[in-house]
């Protein structure tokens, strides 16, 4: 059940020309941050991605097609981006396994020291 997905941090319309259809004001810049989820925890990582999509011709513009002007705008928005801090949240099953482990460890120590016989 390991899954990784990206959630949207910021969306911005940029006023550059689309390299595909040359329309103006139809590019949308999206920044996303990675969220990893397993059976035991959820974690937000430091990994971020950016993508540009033209809303007029509905094409994703890959970085190889970016012009210098588009790259400058992306760098500007990247500097102003506020990412969520890296964090991990344990799920109830993880807390239960940790509690069970601690109880077993305490029982072993008590039997080894002779408190219980």
N, C-alpha and C positions, 0 to 999 in steps of 0.2 A: 504494500500500500504506500510505498514511497512515491510521492508526487511533488513536482516542482511546477510552480506557475508564477506568472508575473502579474502584479497588480499595478494599476495606473496611478502614478504620482502627479503628473501634470500633463495637460493638453493645451496647446497653444496654436492659434492660426498665425501663420507667417506670411508676409506680403511679397514673397519672392515668386519668380516665374517657375512654373513646372517644367522640368527638362523634357517631359514627354509631350504634353499638349500645349505648352507655352501659355497656359491661362495664368492670370494674376489673382492673388488672394485666395487660392484654393488649396494651398498646402497646409496640412495639419501635422504638427510635431507632437509626438507622444513620448513621454519618459515613463519607464516601468521599472519596478524593483522586484527582486526575486523573493518568493515565499516558498519555503520547503516544509512539507507536512508529512509526518510518518504516523505510525500507530501510537508512538510514545510522546511526540512533541511537535510543536510548530515553531519555525524559526524564520526570522527575517534576516536576509543576508545583506552584505554591502554591494552586491552585484546589481548594476543598473544597465538598462539598454535604452536606446532611443531609436525611434523609427519615424519616417516621414511618409505620409500618404496623401496623394492628390485626391481631393473630393470631387473634382470635375471628371477626370477620366478613371477614377477608382483604381489607381495603380500605386503600389508601394515603391518609393524611390529609395534605392539602396545607396550606401555611401559612395560607391564607385561613380555614381551619376551626379553627386552633389557638385554644385558650382562653388566657387570661393565665397560668394555672397551667402549661399545657404549654409556653408560650413561656419562662417562667422556668426550667423544668427543662432545656429545650434550651440556653438561654444558660449555665446552670451547667455542663452537660456540654461545651459548646463552649470554655469557659474552661479546663477540665481536659484538653482534647484535646492530644495530642502528635502533631503532624504530622511526616511524614518531610521532611527538608530537600530543597530544590530541587536537582536534580542532573541531569546528562546523562552518558550512557554511550555511547561510540562503538562501533559494531559493526566486525567485521574488514574489511568492504568499505570502510568510511570510512578506516580506518587504511591500507589498501592504496592507495587513491586519493591520500591525503596523501603517502605515501612516493613514489609515482610522480611526483607533482607536484614534490616536492623534488628528485628525481633529474633530472628534465627541466630545472628551474631551474638547478641546478648545472652541467649540461651546457651550457646556453645561456651562462652566465657564463664558463665555461672556454673556449668557442669564441670569445666576444666579446673576451676578454682575450688571446687568442692562445696559450694554453697548449697547446691541441690545434689542429692545422691540417688 
